[in-house]
Amino acid sequence: MDLPEAGLLLVAGLAAGTMNAVAGGGSLISFPALIAIGLAPVPANVSNSVAVCPGYVASVLGSRHDLPATRQLLRLVPATVLGTAAGCGLLLATPARAFEAVVPFLVLGATAVLAFQDQLRRLVGHPSELGPRRRAVTLQAMVALGSVYGGYFGAALGVLLVAGLALVLDATLARVSAIKNVLSALVGLTTISVYGAVGPVNWAAVGVLAPATILGGYVGARLVRRLAPGVLKVVIVVFGAAIGALLLLRAYA
């Protein structure tokens, strides 16, 4: 890796970490950067999953004041870890093309859910009107499905998680974003465990990219706390729509 390639990864890592903390989708910056320096798609995807994890952890620190009680978060750990492990297994065992074909629609669908959150709540009921059992089951299912996606590809994982959590939880968008950061960090730690052991990780690229995602993740999480809920929602929806469109173009170009 030469100096220009390292510089490209540093800039991409800073931007990706910030984007992941604010709305998700940072992998759409860091993943192409890894491709640009010469990595094949699967090693680039695996290395990217490992590299962005420290940025997620930094995002958790930056948004810690908006987190709910630890007990509530611990209930989501099994679904997150098991779902991520399943997604990692899918990536290592199946052709990437099949899943990439549906990824754009998942991202665009999640963005639409967030954009039309109020209308959907009128149809399915406001979170405060859901029974405790139904809310708990729905929440676990959404977290598990999002984690499978995160283990397999991960781009726009934040958009998927925010959309699902906001539909079920009766909480501010800042708190939803903080919970998303915790779940994303768990997804990242699980992918490191799996891919670090059996995946084709390019550790040199990770060593350059990861520190930049840490700084970007912390800065992005602090930025979220300063944004009004309406502005934050618009930012996430715009990012999600753009990411979905880019994935759609890449998958079907």
PABATI-104508 format. One record per residue: chain; x, y, z of N, C-alpha, C in turn. Coordinates in steps of 0.05 Angstrom, whole numbers. Layout:
+------+--------+--------+--------+--------+--------+--------+--------+--------+--------+
! tinu !   n_px !   n_py !   n_pz !  ca_px !  ca_py !  ca_pz !   c_px !   c_py !   c_pz !
+------+--------+--------+--------+--------+--------+--------+--------+--------+--------+
!    A !      X !      Y !      Z !      X !      Y !      Z !      X !      Y !      Z !
...
+------+--------+--------+--------+--------+--------+--------+--------+--------+--------+
REM end
This chain:
+------+--------+--------+--------+--------+--------+--------+--------+--------+--------+
! tinu !   n_px !   n_py !   n_pz !  ca_px !  ca_py !  ca_pz !   c_px !   c_py !   c_pz !
+------+--------+--------+--------+--------+--------+--------+--------+--------+--------+
!    A !     17 !    -24 !      0 !      0 !      0 !      0 !     18 !     25 !      0 !
!    A !     14 !     43 !    -20 !     30 !     67 !    -21 !     16 !     90 !     -6 !
!    A !     30 !    113 !     -5 !     20 !    136 !     11 !     -7 !    146 !      0 !
!    A !    -11 !    150 !    -26 !    -38 !    159 !    -35 !    -60 !    140 !    -28 !
!    A !    -55 !    114 !    -29 !    -76 !     95 !    -22 !    -82 !     97 !      8 !
!    A !    -62 !    100 !     25 !    -66 !    104 !     53 !    -82 !    129 !     59 !
!    A !    -75 !    151 !     44 !    -90 !    176 !     48 !   -119 !    173 !     40 !
!    A !   -124 !    158 !     19 !   -152 !    153 !     10 !   -167 !    138 !     32 !
!    A !   -155 !    118 !     45 !   -168 !    103 !     66 !   -173 !    120 !     90 !
!    A !   -155 !    138 !     97 !   -158 !    155 !    120 !   -182 !    174 !    117 !
!    A !   -184 !    186 !     93 !   -206 !    204 !     87 !   -233 !    189 !     87 !
!    A !   -232 !    165 !     74 !   -256 !    149 !     73 !   -265 !    140 !    101 !
!    A !   -246 !    132 !    118 !   -253 !    124 !    145 !   -265 !    146 !    161 !
!    A !   -254 !    170 !    159 !   -265 !    192 !    174 !   -294 !    198 !    165 !
!    A !   -299 !    199 !    139 !   -325 !    204 !    129 !   -345 !    181 !    136 !
!    A !   -335 !    156 !    134 !   -352 !    133 !    139 !   -360 !    132 !    169 !
!    A !   -341 !    137 !    187 !   -347 !    137 !    215 !   -368 !    159 !    222 !
!    A !   -365 !    182 !    211 !   -384 !    204 !    216 !   -411 !    197 !    206 !
!    A !   -412 !    186 !    181 !   -438 !    179 !    169 !   -452 !    157 !    184 !
!    A !   -437 !    137 !    193 !   -448 !    115 !    208 !   -461 !    124 !    234 !
!    A !   -448 !    143 !    247 !   -459 !    153 !    273 !   -484 !    169 !    268 !
!    A !   -485 !    185 !    247 !   -508 !    203 !    242 !   -532 !    187 !    230 !
!    A !   -527 !    171 !    210 !   -549 !    159 !    196 !   -544 !    131 !    187 !
!    A !   -519 !    122 !    186 !   -513 !     96 !    174 !   -505 !    100 !    145 !
!    A !   -494 !     79 !    133 !   -487 !     80 !    105 !   -459 !     87 !    100 !
!    A !   -442 !     90 !    121 !   -414 !     97 !    117 !   -399 !     76 !    101 !
!    A !   -408 !     52 !    101 !   -394 !     31 !     85 !   -395 !     36 !     55 !
!    A !   -415 !     53 !     47 !   -416 !     60 !     19 !   -393 !     79 !     11 !
!    A !   -378 !     89 !     31 !   -354 !    105 !     26 !   -329 !     87 !     30 !
!    A !   -328 !     73 !     52 !   -304 !     58 !     58 !   -301 !     33 !     41 !
!    A !   -323 !     19 !     34 !   -322 !     -5 !     17 !   -311 !      2 !    -11 !
!    A !   -321 !     22 !    -25 !   -310 !     29 !    -51 !   -281 !     37 !    -49 !
!    A !   -273 !     50 !    -26 !   -245 !     58 !    -23 !   -227 !     34 !    -22 !
!    A !   -236 !     13 !     -9 !   -220 !    -12 !     -8 !   -218 !    -25 !    -35 !
!    A !   -240 !    -24 !    -50 !   -240 !    -34 !    -78 !   -220 !    -18 !    -94 !
!    A !   -220 !      9 !    -89 !   -203 !     27 !   -105 !   -173 !     21 !   -101 !
!    A !   -165 !     11 !    -78 !   -137 !      6 !    -73 !   -129 !    -22 !    -82 !
!    A !   -148 !    -37 !    -94 !   -141 !    -62 !   -107 !   -151 !    -88 !    -94 !
!    A !   -168 !    -85 !    -72 !   -178 !   -110 !    -60 !   -201 !   -121 !    -76 !
!    A !   -204 !   -147 !    -76 !   -227 !   -160 !    -89 !   -251 !   -156 !    -72 !
!    A !   -276 !   -158 !    -83 !   -300 !   -151 !    -69 !   -304 !   -165 !    -42 !
!    A !   -300 !   -192 !    -40 !   -304 !   -206 !    -15 !   -284 !   -197 !      6 !
!    A !   -258 !   -197 !      1 !   -239 !   -187 !     20 !   -244 !   -158 !     28 !
!    A !   -253 !   -142 !      9 !   -259 !   -114 !     15 !   -283 !   -112 !     34 !
!    A !   -303 !   -129 !     29 !   -327 !   -129 !     46 !   -320 !   -138 !     74 !
!    A !   -304 !   -160 !     76 !   -296 !   -170 !    102 !   -279 !   -150 !    117 !
!    A !   -259 !   -139 !    103 !   -241 !   -120 !    116 !   -256 !    -95 !    125 !
!    A !   -275 !    -86 !    108 !   -291 !    -63 !    115 !   -308 !    -68 !    141 !
!    A !   -319 !    -92 !    143 !   -336 !    -98 !    166 !   -319 !    -97 !    192 !
!    A !   -294 !   -106 !    190 !   -276 !   -106 !    213 !   -267 !    -77 !    219 !
!    A !   -262 !    -61 !    198 !   -250 !    -35 !    202 !   -270 !    -15 !    213 !
!    A !   -296 !    -17 !    207 !   -315 !      3 !    216 !   -324 !     -2 !    245 !
!    A !   -318 !    -25 !    256 !   -327 !    -31 !    283 !   -317 !    -12 !    303 !
!    A !   -291 !     -4 !    304 !   -283 !     15 !    324 !   -298 !     42 !    322 !
!    A !   -306 !     50 !    298 !   -322 !     74 !    295 !   -349 !     71 !    309 !
!    A !   -361 !     48 !    307 !   -386 !     43 !    321 !   -383 !     45 !    351 !
!    A !   -361 !     34 !    361 !   -356 !     36 !    390 !   -352 !     65 !    399 !
!    A !   -338 !     80 !    383 !   -335 !    109 !    389 !   -362 !    123 !    388 !
!    A !   -379 !    115 !    370 !   -406 !    127 !    369 !   -422 !    121 !    395 !
!    A !   -418 !     97 !    406 !   -432 !     91 !    431 !   -423 !    110 !    453 !
!    A !   -397 !    115 !    454 !   -386 !    133 !    475 !   -397 !    161 !    470 !
!    A !   -399 !    170 !    445 !   -409 !    196 !    440 !   -439 !    200 !    445 !
!    A !   -454 !    178 !    444 !   -483 !    180 !    448 !   -492 !    168 !    475 !
!    A !   -473 !    163 !    493 !   -479 !    148 !    518 !   -500 !    162 !    535 !
!    A !   -503 !    189 !    533 !   -522 !    203 !    550 !   -551 !    198 !    541 !
!    A !   -555 !    188 !    516 !   -581 !    182 !    506 !   -589 !    153 !    508 !
!    A !   -572 !    136 !    520 !   -578 !    108 !    521 !   -598 !    101 !    543 !
!    A !   -615 !     81 !    539 !   -633 !     71 !    560 !   -618 !     55 !    580 !
!    A !   -633 !     43 !    599 !   -621 !     27 !    620 !   -606 !      3 !    608 !
!    A !   -584 !     -5 !    621 !   -567 !    -27 !    611 !   -584 !    -53 !    608 !
!    A !   -602 !    -57 !    626 !   -618 !    -82 !    626 !   -634 !    -84 !    600 !
!    A !   -645 !    -61 !    590 !   -660 !    -61 !    565 !   -642 !    -68 !    541 !
!    A !   -618 !    -59 !    542 !   -599 !    -64 !    520 !   -590 !    -94 !    521 !
!    A !   -586 !   -105 !    545 !   -576 !   -132 !    547 !   -596 !   -152 !    535 !
!    A !   -622 !   -145 !    535 !   -642 !   -163 !    524 !   -639 !   -166 !    494 !
!    A !   -626 !   -147 !    481 !   -623 !   -148 !    452 !   -597 !   -161 !    443 !
!    A !   -580 !   -168 !    462 !   -553 !   -179 !    455 !   -556 !   -206 !    441 !
!    A !   -571 !   -225 !    452 !   -572 !   -252 !    438 !   -581 !   -250 !    409 !
!    A !   -603 !   -235 !    404 !   -613 !   -233 !    377 !   -592 !   -220 !    359 !
!    A !   -578 !   -200 !    369 !   -558 !   -186 !    353 !   -534 !   -204 !    346 !
!    A !   -524 !   -218 !    366 !   -500 !   -235 !    362 !   -507 !   -259 !    344 !
!    A !   -529 !   -272 !    349 !   -537 !   -296 !    333 !   -544 !   -288 !    304 !
!    A !   -558 !   -265 !    301 !   -565 !   -256 !    275 !   -541 !   -248 !    259 !
!    A !   -521 !   -235 !    272 !   -497 !   -227 !    258 !   -481 !   -252 !    249 !
!    A !   -478 !   -271 !    267 !   -464 !   -296 !    261 !   -476 !   -310 !    237 !
!    A !   -503 !   -310 !    236 !   -517 !   -323 !    213 !   -510 !   -308 !    187 !
!    A !   -510 !   -281 !    189 !   -504 !   -265 !    165 !   -475 !   -270 !    156 !
!    A !   -456 !   -272 !    174 !   -429 !   -278 !    167 !   -427 !   -305 !    153 !
!    A !   -441 !   -324 !    164 !   -441 !   -351 !    152 !   -452 !   -350 !    123 !
!    A !   -473 !   -334 !    119 !   -484 !   -331 !     92 !   -463 !   -320 !     72 !
!    A !   -449 !   -299 !     81 !   -429 !   -287 !     64 !   -407 !   -307 !     56 !
!    A !   -398 !   -323 !     75 !   -376 !   -341 !     69 !   -385 !   -366 !     54 !
!    A !   -411 !   -372 !     55 !   -421 !   -397 !     43 !   -437 !   -394 !     17 !
!    A !   -446 !   -370 !     11 !   -463 !   -366 !    -13 !   -452 !   -345 !    -31 !
!    A !   -461 !   -345 !    -57 !   -452 !   -324 !    -76 !   -463 !   -297 !    -67 !
!    A !   -446 !   -277 !    -69 !   -454 !   -250 !    -61 !   -475 !   -238 !    -79 !
!    A !   -474 !   -245 !   -105 !   -492 !   -232 !   -125 !   -521 !   -235 !   -117 !
!    A !   -529 !   -258 !   -107 !   -558 !   -263 !   -101 !   -568 !   -243 !    -80 !
!    A !   -552 !   -240 !    -59 !   -560 !   -222 !    -37 !   -558 !   -193 !    -46 !
!    A !   -537 !   -186 !    -61 !   -534 !   -158 !    -70 !   -558 !   -149 !    -86 !
!    A !   -571 !   -168 !   -100 !   -594 !   -162 !   -116 !   -618 !   -151 !   -100 !
!    A !   -620 !   -160 !    -75 !   -643 !   -151 !    -58 !   -635 !   -129 !    -39 !
!    A !   -609 !   -125 !    -34 !   -600 !   -104 !    -15 !   -611 !    -77 !    -21 !
!    A !   -611 !    -67 !    -47 !   -621 !    -40 !    -51 !   -650 !    -37 !    -43 !
!    A !   -666 !    -58 !    -46 !   -694 !    -56 !    -39 !   -699 !    -56 !     -9 !
!    A !   -681 !    -71 !      5 !   -682 !    -70 !     34 !   -676 !    -42 !     45 !
!    A !   -655 !    -30 !     34 !   -648 !     -3 !     43 !   -669 !     17 !     36 !
!    A !   -680 !     17 !     12 !   -701 !     35 !      4 !   -726 !     31 !     20 !
!    A !   -732 !      5 !     25 !   -756 !     -1 !     42 !   -753 !     10 !     70 !
!    A !   -729 !      7 !     82 !   -724 !     17 !    109 !   -727 !     47 !    109 !
!    A !   -716 !     60 !     89 !   -718 !     89 !     87 !   -747 !     98 !     85 !
!    A !   -763 !     84 !     69 !   -791 !     91 !     67 !   -806 !     87 !     93 !
!    A !   -799 !     66 !    108 !   -811 !     62 !    134 !   -806 !     86 !    153 !
!    A !   -782 !     96 !    153 !   -775 !    119 !    170 !   -788 !    144 !    159 !
!    A !   -789 !    148 !    133 !   -801 !    172 !    122 !   -830 !    174 !    127 !
!    A !   -844 !    151 !    126 !   -873 !    150 !    130 !   -880 !    138 !    157 !
!    A !   -863 !    143 !    177 !   -866 !    131 !    203 !   -893 !    138 !    216 !
!    A !   -901 !    163 !    215 !   -926 !    171 !    228 !   -950 !    157 !    215 !
!    A !   -951 !    156 !    188 !   -973 !    143 !    175 !   -974 !    113 !    182 !
!    A !   -950 !    100 !    183 !   -950 !     72 !    190 !   -958 !     67 !    218 !
!    A !   -951 !     85 !    236 !   -959 !     82 !    264 !   -990 !     84 !    266 !
!    A !  -1002 !    100 !    249 !  -1032 !    101 !    250 !  -1044 !     74 !    241 !
!    A !  -1029 !     60 !    224 !  -1039 !     34 !    214 !  -1034 !     12 !    234 !
!    A !  -1010 !     10 !    244 !  -1002 !    -12 !    262 !  -1005 !     -5 !    292 !
!    A !  -1009 !     21 !    297 !  -1011 !     29 !    325 !   -986 !     42 !    335 !
!    A !   -989 !     63 !    351 !   -966 !     76 !    363 !   -953 !     57 !    382 !
!    A !   -926 !     59 !    385 !   -912 !     41 !    404 !   -924 !     40 !    432 !
!    A !   -934 !     63 !    441 !   -946 !     64 !    468 !   -972 !     48 !    469 !
!    A !   -984 !     42 !    446 !  -1009 !     27 !    446 !  -1005 !     -3 !    442 !
!    A !   -980 !    -11 !    436 !   -974 !    -40 !    432 !   -972 !    -53 !    459 !
!    A !   -981 !    -78 !    460 !   -977 !    -93 !    485 !   -948 !    -99 !    490 !
!    A !   -941 !   -103 !    515 !   -912 !   -108 !    521 !   -901 !   -133 !    506 !
!    A !   -917 !   -154 !    505 !   -907 !   -179 !    492 !   -904 !   -174 !    462 !
!    A !   -923 !   -161 !    449 !   -922 !   -157 !    420 !   -898 !   -138 !    414 !
!    A !   -894 !   -118 !    430 !   -872 !    -99 !    426 !   -845 !   -114 !    429 !
!    A !   -843 !   -130 !    449 !   -818 !   -145 !    454 !   -811 !   -164 !    432 !
!    A !   -831 !   -179 !    422 !   -827 !   -198 !    401 !   -820 !   -184 !    375 !
!    A !   -834 !   -163 !    368 !   -829 !   -148 !    344 !   -801 !   -135 !    345 !
!    A !   -794 !   -125 !    368 !   -767 !   -113 !    371 !   -745 !   -133 !    367 !
!    A !   -748 !   -156 !    379 !   -728 !   -177 !    376 !   -725 !   -187 !    347 !
!    A !   -748 !   -189 !    333 !   -748 !   -198 !    305 !   -734 !   -177 !    288 !
!    A !   -740 !   -152 !    292 !   -727 !   -131 !    276 !   -697 !   -130 !    280 !
!    A !   -689 !   -132 !    305 !   -661 !   -132 !    312 !   -646 !   -156 !    299 !
!    A !   -659 !   -179 !    301 !   -647 !   -203 !    290 !   -643 !   -201 !    259 !
!    A !   -664 !   -192 !    245 !   -663 !   -189 !    216 !   -642 !   -168 !    208 !
!    A !   -642 !   -146 !    223 !   -622 !   -125 !    217 !   -594 !   -135 !    221 !
!    A !   -590 !   -152 !    241 !   -563 !   -163 !    247 !   -554 !   -183 !    226 !
!    A !   -573 !   -199 !    216 !   -566 !   -217 !    193 !   -555 !   -200 !    170 !
!    A !   -569 !   -179 !    164 !   -561 !   -161 !    142 !   -533 !   -149 !    148 !
!    A !   -530 !   -141 !    173 !   -504 !   -129 !    181 !   -481 !   -148 !    180 !
!    A !   -486 !   -173 !    186 !   -465 !   -193 !    184 !   -458 !   -200 !    156 !
!    A !   -477 !   -198 !    138 !   -472 !   -205 !    110 !   -459 !   -182 !     94 !
!    A !   -471 !   -158 !     96 !   -461 !   -136 !     80 !   -456 !   -111 !     97 !
!    A !   -477 !   -102 !    110 !   -473 !    -81 !    130 !   -477 !    -52 !    120 !
!    A !   -475 !    -47 !     94 !   -479 !    -20 !     84 !   -508 !    -11 !     90 !
!    A !   -510 !     13 !    102 !   -536 !     24 !    110 !   -549 !      8 !    132 !
!    A !   -533 !     -6 !    148 !   -544 !    -21 !    171 !   -558 !     -1 !    190 !
!    A !   -546 !     23 !    193 !   -558 !     43 !    211 !   -585 !     51 !    203 !
!    A !   -589 !     55 !    176 !   -615 !     62 !    166 !   -636 !     41 !    172 !
!    A !   -628 !     16 !    167 !   -646 !     -7 !    173 !   -654 !     -8 !    202 !
!    A !   -634 !     -5 !    220 !   -639 !     -7 !    248 !   -656 !     16 !    259 !
!    A !   -649 !     41 !    250 !   -665 !     64 !    259 !   -694 !     62 !    250 !
!    A !   -698 !     53 !    225 !   -726 !     51 !    215 !   -742 !     30 !    231 !
!    A !   -730 !      7 !    237 !   -744 !    -13 !    252 !   -748 !     -6 !    281 !
!    A !   -728 !      5 !    294 !   -730 !     12 !    322 !   -750 !     35 !    326 !
!    A !   -750 !     55 !    308 !   -767 !     78 !    311 !   -797 !     70 !    308 !
!    A !   -802 !     49 !    294 !   -830 !     40 !    290 !   -840 !     25 !    314 !
!    A !   -822 !     14 !    330 !   -831 !     -2 !    353 !   -827 !     13 !    380 !
!    A !   -806 !     28 !    382 !   -800 !     41 !    408 !   -813 !     69 !    410 !
!    A !   -824 !     74 !    434 !   -835 !    101 !    439 !   -813 !    117 !    452 !
!    A !   -795 !    128 !    434 !   -771 !    142 !    444 !   -764 !    163 !    424 !
!    A !   -748 !    183 !    432 !   -738 !    203 !    414 !   -719 !    191 !    394 !
!    A !   -716 !    205 !    371 !   -699 !    195 !    350 !   -670 !    195 !    360 !
!    A !   -663 !    213 !    377 !   -635 !    213 !    388 !   -630 !    188 !    404 !
!    A !   -650 !    179 !    420 !   -647 !    154 !    436 !   -646 !    130 !    417 !
!    A !   -664 !    130 !    397 !   -664 !    108 !    377 !   -637 !    107 !    364 !
!    A !   -625 !    130 !    357 !   -599 !    130 !    344 !   -578 !    119 !    363 !
!    A !   -580 !    126 !    389 !   -560 !    116 !    408 !   -562 !     85 !    411 !
!    A !   -586 !     74 !    411 !   -590 !     45 !    412 !   -579 !     33 !    387 !
!    A !   -584 !     46 !    364 !   -573 !     36 !    339 !   -542 !     34 !    340 !
!    A !   -530 !     54 !    353 !   -500 !     53 !    355 !   -491 !     29 !    371 !
!    A !   -505 !     22 !    393 !   -498 !     -1 !    409 !   -501 !    -27 !    393 !
!    A !   -523 !    -29 !    379 !   -528 !    -53 !    364 !   -508 !    -56 !    341 !
!    A !   -501 !    -33 !    328 !   -481 !    -34 !    307 !   -454 !    -42 !    317 !
!    A !   -447 !    -33 !    341 !   -422 !    -40 !    353 !   -421 !    -70 !    359 !
!    A !   -443 !    -81 !    369 !   -445 !   -110 !    374 !   -442 !   -126 !    348 !
!    A !   -456 !   -116 !    327 !   -453 !   -129 !    300 !   -424 !   -128 !    292 !
!    A !   -411 !   -105 !    295 !   -383 !   -103 !    288 !   -364 !   -121 !    303 !
!    A !   -368 !   -123 !    329 !   -352 !   -141 !    346 !   -355 !   -170 !    339 !
!    A !   -380 !   -177 !    332 !   -385 !   -205 !    324 !   -372 !   -211 !    297 !
!    A !   -373 !   -192 !    278 !   -360 !   -197 !    252 !   -330 !   -199 !    255 !
!    A !   -319 !   -183 !    274 !   -290 !   -186 !    279 !   -283 !   -214 !    289 !
!    A !   -300 !   -225 !    307 !   -295 !   -251 !    317 !   -296 !   -272 !    296 !
!    A !   -316 !   -270 !    278 !   -319 !   -290 !    257 !   -299 !   -286 !    234 !
!    A !   -298 !   -262 !    223 !   -281 !   -257 !    200 !   -251 !   -257 !    208 !
!    A !   -245 !   -249 !    233 !   -218 !   -249 !    242 !   -207 !   -278 !    243 !
!    A !   -225 !   -297 !    248 !   -217 !   -325 !    251 !   -216 !   -339 !    224 !
!    A !   -236 !   -334 !    207 !   -238 !   -350 !    182 !   -241 !   -333 !    157 !
!    A !   -243 !   -307 !    159 !   -248 !   -290 !    136 !   -222 !   -279 !    124 !
!    A !   -222 !   -272 !     98 !   -199 !   -261 !     84 !   -194 !   -231 !     90 !
!    A !   -187 !   -225 !    115 !   -184 !   -197 !    124 !   -157 !   -187 !    114 !
!    A !   -156 !   -162 !    103 !   -131 !   -149 !     97 !   -125 !   -130 !    120 !
!    A !   -107 !   -140 !    138 !   -103 !   -126 !    163 !    -88 !    -99 !    159 !
!    A !    -72 !    -97 !    138 !    -59 !    -72 !    132 !    -79 !    -50 !    126 !
!    A !    -99 !    -56 !    110 !   -119 !    -37 !    104 !   -136 !    -30 !    128 !
!    A !   -142 !    -50 !    144 !   -157 !    -45 !    169 !   -142 !    -27 !    188 !
!    A !   -115 !    -31 !    189 !    -99 !    -15 !    207 !    -99 !     15 !    200 !
!    A !   -103 !     21 !    175 !   -104 !     49 !    166 !   -133 !     60 !    169 !
!    A !   -152 !     44 !    161 !   -180 !     53 !    160 !   -193 !     56 !    188 !
!    A !   -187 !     37 !    206 !   -201 !     36 !    232 !   -197 !     61 !    249 !
!    A !   -172 !     71 !    253 !   -169 !     95 !    270 !   -185 !    119 !    260 !
!    A !   -188 !    122 !    233 !   -203 !    144 !    222 !   -233 !    141 !    228 !
!    A !   -243 !    116 !    228 !   -271 !    112 !    235 !   -277 !    118 !    264 !
!    A !   -257 !    115 !    281 !   -261 !    121 !    310 !   -266 !    151 !    313 !
!    A !   -249 !    167 !    301 !   -252 !    196 !    303 !   -279 !    205 !    291 !
!    A !   -284 !    194 !    267 !   -309 !    201 !    253 !   -333 !    193 !    269 !
!    A !   -333 !    169 !    281 !   -355 !    159 !    296 !   -361 !    176 !    321 !
!    A !   -341 !    185 !    334 !   -345 !    202 !    358 !   -356 !    229 !    350 !
!    A !   -345 !    241 !    330 !   -354 !    267 !    320 !   -383 !    265 !    311 !
!    A !   -390 !    244 !    296 !   -417 !    241 !    286 !   -437 !    238 !    308 !
!    A !   -430 !    222 !    328 !   -449 !    218 !    351 !   -454 !    244 !    366 !
!    A !   -434 !    260 !    369 !   -437 !    286 !    383 !   -455 !    305 !    366 !
!    A !   -452 !    303 !    339 !   -468 !    319 !    321 !   -497 !    312 !    323 !
!    A !   -503 !    286 !    326 !   -531 !    277 !    328 !   -545 !    291 !    351 !
!    A !   -531 !    294 !    374 !   -544 !    306 !    398 !   -551 !    335 !    394 !
!    A !   -539 !    348 !    374 !   -543 !    377 !    369 !   -565 !    382 !    348 !
!    A !   -573 !    361 !    334 !   -592 !    364 !    313 !   -621 !    361 !    324 !
!    A !   -639 !    378 !    314 !   -667 !    375 !    321 !   -678 !    349 !    310 !
!    A !   -698 !    336 !    324 !   -708 !    311 !    314 !   -718 !    312 !    285 !
!    A !   -731 !    333 !    277 !   -741 !    335 !    249 !   -718 !    336 !    229 !
!    A !   -697 !    351 !    236 !   -674 !    353 !    219 !   -660 !    327 !    217 !
!    A !   -656 !    313 !    240 !   -643 !    287 !    240 !   -658 !    267 !    223 !
!    A !   -684 !    267 !    225 !   -701 !    249 !    209 !   -697 !    254 !    179 !
!    A !   -696 !    280 !    171 !   -692 !    286 !    143 !   -665 !    277 !    133 !
!    A !   -644 !    282 !    150 !   -617 !    273 !    142 !   -616 !    243 !    138 !
!    A !   -628 !    228 !    156 !   -627 !    199 !    154 !   -642 !    189 !    129 !
!    A !   -666 !    201 !    124 !   -682 !    194 !    101 !   -667 !    200 !     75 !
!    A !   -655 !    223 !     73 !   -640 !    231 !     49 !   -616 !    212 !     45 !
!    A !   -601 !    207 !     66 !   -578 !    188 !     64 !   -588 !    161 !     55 !
!    A !   -609 !    151 !     68 !   -619 !    125 !     61 !   -628 !    122 !     32 !
!    A !   -642 !    143 !     22 !   -651 !    143 !     -6 !   -627 !    143 !    -25 !
!    A !   -607 !    159 !    -18 !   -583 !    161 !    -35 !   -568 !    135 !    -36 !
!    A !   -565 !    123 !    -12 !   -551 !     97 !    -10 !   -565 !     76 !    -25 !
!    A !   -592 !     74 !    -22 !   -608 !     54 !    -36 !   -606 !     58 !    -66 !
!    A !   -606 !     83 !    -76 !   -603 !     88 !   -104 !   -576 !     79 !   -115 !
!    A !   -555 !     85 !    -99 !   -528 !     77 !   -108 !   -525 !     46 !   -109 !
!    A !   -537 !     33 !    -89 !   -536 !      3 !    -89 !   -551 !     -8 !   -112 !
!    A !   -574 !      5 !   -118 !   -590 !     -4 !   -140 !   -575 !     -2 !   -167 !
!    A !   -562 !     21 !   -170 !   -546 !     25 !   -195 !   -523 !      5 !   -197 !
!    A !   -510 !      0 !   -174 !   -488 !    -19 !   -175 !   -497 !    -47 !   -180 !
!    A !   -520 !    -55 !   -169 !   -529 !    -82 !   -172 !   -540 !    -88 !   -200 !
!    A !   -552 !    -68 !   -212 !   -566 !    -73 !   -238 !   -555 !    -57 !   -261 !
!    A !   -531 !    -45 !   -257 !   -519 !    -30 !   -280 !   -509 !    -50 !   -301 !
+------+--------+--------+--------+--------+--------+--------+--------+--------+--------+
REM end
